[in-house]
Amino acid sequence: MARRNTGLGSGAAVAAAKRTAPAWGTTTTDATSTPTAVENKGIVHALRGAEELGDTNAPLIIEVQPDEVAPHPRNARTTLGDLDELVESLKTFGLMQPILVMSAADFRAADPQYASEIGTQKWVCLAGHRRRAAAELAELPKIHAIVRPDLANAESSVTGFVTENLHRAELSPLDEARAYDMLADLGLSQREIAARCAVSQGHVSKRLSLRYLPQPAQDALEKRELLVSEATALAMSKPQEDQVLLWEEISRRGITVATAKEELLRQREERQRIEDAKTQASAAGLRLVEPGIDFGSYKRKHRLYDPAAIERARTAGTLVGAATTQGLEYYSTDPVVAAATAEPVIPTESLDEADQEATARRNACRSLITTPPTTEEALADLARAVLRGAVISDVARKTVAEWLPHLAPHSPSATTTSPANSTGSIEPSTWHAWALVVVQDELDTPAATAANSPTWQLDHHARLVKAGLHVDLRTSELQKQS
């Protein structure tokens, strides 16, 4: 809702102040003397003056030295802003609008805990802190001030200068929030604050919520890097602990509060699905794996989708799970089972035959690498693998580690000649590298080897035949892992 402009900020108020100018020159200048009462009731009432000029608490106009007026210790404004234009205006036209003060003695009686902060000044500013500071910078010897003896108690003092300053355009949202906060400290409810300040209760509530924003968000709001509407939306976010997380996302990605909330909700839902998947796997007795680590680039070949394949793996004891943001995913550590849904469908009538051929090829490959080659054979195969650009996969590494554990890089026997090679001179590291190449050749060789296949594929097939493979096989069990 639009806020009603109050106080002396309007042009009408300034005009009213000008009409009283002749009376200002006849006022006293000492805080201990008796000032003349202002005769213009419009100004008096604009400043919440007494209803009758005969009242001893009626506002009075005096002349004061700017340096004799102390800033109010409870001033909600944290910065006075740029005063250059105001200083130049005061030098040219003088002070057109008097400041609002109370005597230092009255202030000390009302707020003794702040007595030390006003020093030896005779007056305390209630409204017009920018004008007072600018007048001092402009080196004006004296300025006019309206004395408010009716504000000589803590509640009236705070309420008076807060309501006078709230509707000024240069007051920041956080300054406004601090002002409302001071009124709340006096025991005023939000409804009472709203009534005194001529704003809605909802406005008071939203401004007060800004006081609890994360400090980085408050800083951004003060620098006008954060819109008031966005700051309010962030401040109203519940629970309050989320505000820090939301602000981190907003500042990092430059998104709105609404988008940050959606992102935070999505992340929480994903984390919950992961936790639910872990619970589900634990209840089913499944071991959890990290597919990218355990299966490497071949993880898709180990993934199980078909319920029947999942049950077969469960029965065989090869079923494992992965807790993901999509829930529990199933994988198999058995290459045959893992490939059941990844490879082209094999006709049912030839399923048994294909499984037999795959197993035979696997056995031939294992038999081949468990027998140490000569150094010359190993180096020749290694050179051929380098020239064809072979890349050793995680599946190949795991297969060799399973079949030749004594050649593992961290195995004690890997640094000496293996007992299995007691008649040869090949180094364990060379044997291990050669075994990796052979297994990778098997993974990279198509199921059906034709006469026009690359030389390295024909050579690999010949190695398997030499190792005991006597049929033209279509499907490699190792290939099913890739």
N, C-alpha and C positions, 0 to 999 in steps of 0.2 A: 504494500500500500504506500502511497505517497506520504512523505513525512512533512508535517507542518513546520514551517520555518518560524522559530521563536527567537527571543533575545534581541540584540541590537545588530544582528547581521543583515537586516533588510535595509533597503533604501529609505523606507519610511522612518525607520528608527534613526538613521543618520540625519535625515532632515529634521526630525524632532530634536536631536542633539544640537543641530545648528541654531535652531530657534531659541535655545537657552543660552547661547554663547555670551550675550551681554552680562548675564548673571555670573558667569564664571570669573570674570575679572574682579569681582567684588568679594570673592570668597577668601577665607583665611587659608594659610599654608602650613600651619603647625598642627600635628596630630593631637596636641594637648589643648588646643583652643576649641571654641564652639563654632563649627561650620554653619553656613547658612543653608536652610532647607531648600531643596529644589522646588520651584513653583510649578513646573510643568508636570501635571499628573500623568500624562501619557508615558513619559520616560520612567516615572516612578513605578507605574503599574507594569510596564514592560519588563522591569527588573524585579518584579514580585515585591514592590514596595508596600508601605502601609496604606490603608484605605483613607486615612485622614492625615493631613500634613502636621497636625498637632501632636501626633503620636511620637513618643520619645525614640521609637525605633525607626522613624522615617529615614529613607535614604538621604544622604547629604553629599554635595559636590565640593571637592577641595582641590587644591593644587599640590602636587607632590613631586619630589625629585625621583626620576626613574630608578636610581641606585638605592633609594630608600625603601623600595618595594621588593620583598622576597618572593620568589616563585613558590607556589603552594607545594608542600612536600608530597601531597597526595595527587598531584596533577596526573591525570590519566595519559596525557600526551607525552610520548617518549622522545619526540623530536619536534623542533620548531620549524623545520623546513627551511627553504631559501627565503631569507629576509631582505635581500637586496632591493627588490622593487618597493617593498614596504618602507624601507629606510629612505629611499629617494623621495617617496611620496610624503613622508613626514617632514623631510627637509624643505619641501616645496610648499605644502599646504598645512603643516602642523597636524596635530592629532584631532581628527574630526569626531572620533567616538571615544568617550572616556572608558578607562578600565574600571573594573569592579574590585574593591578591596575591603578588607576588614583590618582593624587595628591589631598590631602584634600582641598587645596585651590581651585582647579578646581571644586571639588564636591560641595563645599559650594556655589560657584558662580552659578552652574547649578541647585542645589536643596537646596536653602536656608532654606526651611521648615524642612529639616532633619539635619541641621547643628549641633544641640545640641546632636544628637544621635551618632555622631562619636567622640565626646570628643576631646582630644588633639592629637589623632593619626595623623601621617603625610600623611598616605595613606588610600585609600578606596579600598577594594577588589571588583573587577568586576567578576572574575571567579577564582575558586580554593579555595572556602571557606573551603572545607574539608581538602585540603592540608595545608592551612594556620593554621587551628586549630590543625591538627596533628603535624605540625612542632613545634608549641608552646608546645604541650604536650611532644614531643620528646626532648624539650629543645635545639633545634638547634639555635645557636647564630644568624645565618643569612641565608636567602634563596634568591633565584633569583626571580625577578619579572619583568614583561614586562610592561612598562609604556605606557598608551594610551592617549596622549594629544588630539588626534582627537575625543575623546568621552567627551569632556568638555562642554556638554550641556545636558539638561534633556532627550531629546528624544534619542540622541546618547548613553548616559550613560545607560539608561534602555535597549535599543535595544541591545547594545553591550553585556552586561552581561547576558541578557536573551537568546540570540541566542547562546552564548558560552556554556551555561549550559543545554539547552533544550535536547540535544541528549545524555546526559549521562544516563547510564542505571539505576543509583540509584535515579534518579529524579522520584518522585511519580506522578501519574496522576493528583492529586489535586495540587501538586507543579507546574506542567506544566500548569494547568488551571489558577493558580494565575499569572503565568508569562505572559500568553496570555492576561489575564485581565489587567495587567499593560500596555501592549502595546496598548490595546484598549483604556485605559484611556488617552493615548497620542494622541488619535484621529485617530489611524490606523484602517482601515476596516479589516474584517476577510480575505479578499483577499490579502491585503497588508501584514498582519501578516503571512499568509501562505507563501507568496513569500519570505519574509525575513528569515523565519525559515525553509524553504525547506520542507514543509509538505503540505498536501492538505487542501483546504478550509473546506472540510467536517470534517477533523480531528480537525481543530481548533474549529469548531462549536460544535462538540461533547465534546471536553475537556472543553470548556467554560460552557456548560450546567451543568457540574458536580458541579459548584460553587453554584448552586441553589438547590441541593439535600437537603432533610431534614437533620439536623445536625446528628442525629443518623446514618443515612446512610453514611454520609461523614466519621464519626468516624470508621464505619465498613470497609469502603474502605481503609482508612489509615492503619488499622490493618490487611489488606489483608483478612478480613473475608467476603468481598463482591468482586466478580469478576468485573473487569473493564467493561466487556461486559454487565453484569447485571446492573451495576451502570449506564452505558450509556443508556440502555433501560429504566431504571427507570427515569433518568433525562429527557429523550425525551418524557415521558408520558404527555399527555395533558387531561384535564386542570391541571395546576401545583398543584392545591389544592388536586388532587387525589394522589399525590406522598406520602403524609403522611399516607393516608389510605392504600395504596399499601405496603409501607414499614412495617407498623404494621402487615399486613397479612403475608408478606414475613418473617419477623423476628420471628413471632409467630409460623408459621407452617413449615418454612424451604422450601418454594416453590419458583419457578422461577417467574420472573416478568410477563411472559406471562400467567402463571397459576393464579397469583394474579389478573391480569386484568380480566380474565374470571370470577373469583369468584366475583369481585366487580361488574361486569356487571350483573351477575346473581342476586346478592342481590338487585341491583337497579331495575331490572325487576320485582322481587318479590314484592318489596315495591310499585312499580307502579301498579301492579295487585291488591294489597290490597286497594290502594287509589281508583282505578277504581271500585272495588267492593263496596266500601263505597258510592261512587257517585251513582252507580246503585241502591243500596238499598234505598238511600235517595229519588231518583226519583220515586221509586216504593212505597214509604211510609212504608218500612219494618223496624222493630226494629232489631237492631243488637245485637247478643248474643255471648257469649264465650262458645261454646259447652262443652269444658272440665269442665267449672265451673258450667254452668247452667244445664247440663245433666249428668255430671260425667262419670262413666264408661259405661253408657247406651246411650251415645251420638249417637252411630251408629244406634240405634233403632229409634231415632228421626229424622234421616237424610232422606230427600226426594230426590228421583231421577226421578221418573216417572212424566212427565209433567201434567198428569191428577191429580195425587195426590197433586202436587204443587198448581194447580188451585183450588182443593177442599179445601185445607187448606187456600188459599187466600180468598176464599168466606166465609169460616167459621170464618175468623179473627184470625186463630191460626198460620199463616205463619210468620216465622222470618228468618233472614239471618245471615250468618257469613262471614265476609270479610277475605279471606285466600290468601295464595300465589298462589293458583290455580284459584282464582277468587271468585265470589259470590256463596256460598253454601246455600241450603235451608233446613230448619228444621221446625218441627211442635211442638207446645207446647201441642197439643192434643194427648194423648197416642194412641187413635184409629188410627188417621191419621198417626202418626209417625211410627206405626207398619205395615202400609199397604204394604211397600216394604221390611220390615225386616223379617216378619213371612212367613212361607210356604204359598203358594197361596191357598186360600180357594175356592172351586168350586163355580161358580157363582150362581148355583141354591140354595145353602145353605147360601149365604152371609147374607141375612137379618136375618135368624135364628141364625147364629153365632154372629152377632152383638147384637142381643137381649140377647143371653145367656151371652155374655161378659159384657153387661151393668148390667144384673141381678146379676152377680157375684160381680161386682164392688159395687153395691148398698148393697149387703149382707155384704161385708167386711167393708164398711163404717158404716153400721148400727151396726155391731159387735163392732167396736172400740169406737164408740161414746157413748156406754153404758158402764159405769165403771164396771170393774170386781171386784170380791172380792180380797183382798190382797193375799189370799191363791192361787186363780186361777192365778193371775198375776205372783206370784213368781214361781209357778209350770211351767208355759209356758216360763218364762225367763230362768229357769234352763235347760229346754229341749233345748232351742235355743243355750245356751252355750255349752251343751254337743254335739250337732250336728255341732257346729262350724259355726253358722250363722254369716254372715257379713252384717251389715246394710248398704244399698246402699243410694246414694243421692236421687234416685227416692222415696225410702221409706220415707226418711226424709221430702222431699217436700210434699209428699202425706199426711203425718200425720200433717204437719204444715198447710196444706190447710183445712183438715177436723177437726182438733182440735187446732185452733189457740190460744185458751185460755191456752193450755198446753205448748206452746212454751217456751223454757228455759228462754227467756228474757221478757216473758209476766208477768205483775204485778200479775196476778191471779195464776201464776205457783208456787208461794211461799206459797199459802194458799189453803185450800180445795175448790175445784170447786163447784159452786152451783149445777151442775149436779150430784154431788156426796154427796148431803146433807144428804143422809141416810146411807152412808158408811163411812169407816174410811181409805180408800186407799189414799196414798199420791199422789199429782199430778205428781211428778217425776216418781213414780212407774207406774202410769197409762200411762204416756208418753212412758216410756221404753217398757211397754207391748204392746202398740199400734204399736210401731216400729217393734216389733217382729212379730206381727200378719200380718202386711202388707208385711214384708219381707218373711214370710212363703207363702203368696199368690204369691209373685213374683217367689219363688223358687219351687212352686208346679207345676208339669206337668199339662197340660190341661185336660188330662184324668186320673182319679185316679182309679187304679185297686185294687183288693183285696190283691194283693201281694206287694203293695206299702209300703214304710217305715211307721212306726207307726206315726211319727210326721205329715206326709202328710194326713194320714187317720184321725188323730185327728183334723187337720186344716179343712178338708172337713166337719167333723162333726160339728165344730164350725159354719161354714157358713150355714149349714142346720138349726142349732139351731137359727141362726140369720134371717132365713126366706128364705133360698135357698131350693127349692123343686124339682130341676131337676138335672140330671147328666150332668154337663156342660163340654164342651170341651175347651173353650177358655176364659181365664181371660183377661179382659181389662187391668188390671194392669200389667199382664205378657207381654203384648205387648210393654210396656215401656222398658223392660229388654232385 
